[in-house]
């Protein structure tokens, strides 16, 4: 008898909930153009490894547009490892001045002028996989610097992370 009463109570509760309907509505229009495809673009590492500079990145941006890749949905130009220079006294990272003499802000502006987005590489460790300065202990400064340059995308590796647990 107890089981029947419990079953009846559960059925009444379910029927009551069902009859009230779901009045919650969600505005999905804000998501209409969000991640229609996976991030598509080009990354410097496989072809060029540490042989990157601002002229190469500009040439790739130009080629992405002229070849029709941008029109096909490819939008990211990602600079992988070895773009790094040194940190200043406040701990902010700067690009290698020989490879990127105009600076990352100017390069990001150029890539953006083509209707593309720019990505950059860093690492959670003390050094990147290529032996450049990593973000360990400088995450906040690096995020601020990347934002000030207009960086749209961050590739983050896990090299030289002794003592860190992910």
Steps between C-alpha positions, in 0.01 A plus 500: 500500500786738581648440157169579330463827694858596416446416134174701490671800662782483246252479211302797632819703537612410147157579353492835678846591374413392146174697496680820599721476193840651455464877489875555489621637170856558391617768259725302268558787257809610690664166412416501128849587376699348784735219397319391188812298417804398700765773504652482152826658395872457462770431760866573438649202684479202262663677205720763664560393864717778648563673167225760530503876457255779426557489123407131487183562700399787270562283193284224643221747583511633144496145360205398719297780343622473139469119488137505613567330831353794692186485285478127576492569876867488598558796728793441738869569448675338798860580587641202684814476717816712465348845453601592857763752594572593861297621795528857623557600866126475572491145359323581173600290200609665176549352154845430360597845364700352211218276377213735579651851478162670456362326810203271548241779516594618150498142373159431658367820343626382159338157537175659620504738201470189281186393687690222678575422864840447654609243753813462704675224691611474860570234757399428859859422593804712575608459137316417181567171324748693282685643800353851496354672810182322615206646687557327836462766767416762234157384386327826592762722336501284188121510470508878535773532239328270249177696543681831447643364175156393377566125511184297432613145577749334735661161448632387839748213540613304808881480467743563788226479762691316772304511825174609336204268502242557226 
